[in-house]
Amino acid sequence: MQSPLFNHAEQQSQERYVIQNPQLLRVSLTGHDDILARKGAMVAYQGLVDFDGEYQSSGQRQARARTGEGLDLMRCSGQGTVYFANLAQYIHVVEVDHEGLTVDSSYVLALDTSLHTEVIAVDSQYGVSGTGKYQLNITGRGKVALMTSGQPLMLQVTPEKYVSADADAIVAWSTSLRVQMQAQTHNSSVRSRRGSTGEGWELSFLGQGFALVQPSEVLPPQNAAIGQGAAAQFGVGQHGAHAQNQNNAWN
């Protein structure tokens, strides 16, 4: 049998994490180091691999219920090769070191068990909640696989040049950066979006590091029901996928 499909054979590599293609991650398990991955993200595997739900502490469950932020993970162990994907999102592997990484949990596909996660609050000059109010801090040493809708933009932040990004488009940033959530508006109410521009909440970054932005203002509709129209599945702000995910966490 012949077909161009056979050009998409598995990648041969000794690396633990391999980008099989822009939307598919290949992870090798040797029997010694497990990997944590988003629940249901496995699309194929080879070898003797076990999948089990990952225990959440009471503190993690309480943080998830209070903030809507957190990870629903499964533990993958054994010997073999596992392929992960989620809604054909673009995948990027990041090495986390002493600097740390802050990320919206909706963009995490997989991570090493050596990494530690903690829900944090992002400072708001208005003291009100919204998209981007809570995020996930990832610390320790290891690798994490992130997802984006489309190819992302990496912006360098320096003391001389700060960066602002739409709260619906920001994916991750250096934990060392100083961050503030704000809504630049000329309206009397800060809860109103900026005039008729459609722009609203944004995050401003100061210090030395990076900010990762995706070319989209919608999150993966993790909990969207099959068969619903696009308008019901892909929205932004208070009515978007992020809000739906948060509401599901509260219910």
NORTAQUI-V337068 format. One record per backbone hydrogen bond with DSSP energy under -1.0 kcal/mol. NH is the residue of the N-H (numbers start at 1). CO is the residue of the C=O. Records with the same first field share a line. If there is no record, write none. Layout:
NH = CO / CO
//
This chain:
6 = 3
7 = 4
8 = 5
18 = 26
20 = 18 / 24
21 = 24
24 = 21
25 = 84
26 = 18
27 = 82
28 = 16
29 = 80
31 = 78
35 = 76
36 = 111
37 = 74
38 = 109
39 = 72
41 = 38
43 = 83
44 = 83
46 = 81
48 = 79
50 = 77
52 = 75
54 = 73
61 = 57
62 = 58
63 = 59
64 = 60
65 = 61
66 = 62
67 = 63
68 = 64
74 = 37
75 = 52
76 = 35
77 = 50
79 = 48
80 = 29
81 = 46
82 = 27
83 = 44
84 = 25
85 = 41
89 = 86
90 = 148
91 = 22
92 = 146
94 = 144
96 = 142
100 = 97
101 = 138
102 = 173
103 = 136
104 = 171
107 = 104
108 = 105
109 = 145
110 = 145
111 = 36
112 = 143
115 = 112
116 = 139
118 = 137
120 = 135
122 = 133
125 = 181
133 = 130
135 = 120
136 = 103
137 = 118
138 = 101
139 = 116
142 = 96
144 = 94
145 = 110
146 = 92
147 = 107
148 = 90
150 = 148
153 = 213
155 = 211
157 = 209
158 = 161
163 = 205
165 = 203
167 = 201
169 = 166
170 = 166
171 = 212
172 = 212
173 = 102
174 = 210
175 = 100
177 = 174
178 = 206
180 = 204
181 = 123
182 = 202
192 = 189
194 = 199
197 = 194
202 = 182
203 = 165
204 = 180
205 = 163
206 = 178
209 = 157
211 = 155
212 = 172
213 = 153
214 = 169
216 = 214
222 = 220
224 = 221
228 = 225
233 = 229
234 = 230
239 = 236
240 = 237
241 = 235
244 = 240
245 = 241
246 = 242
247 = 243
248 = 244
249 = 245
250 = 246
251 = 247
//
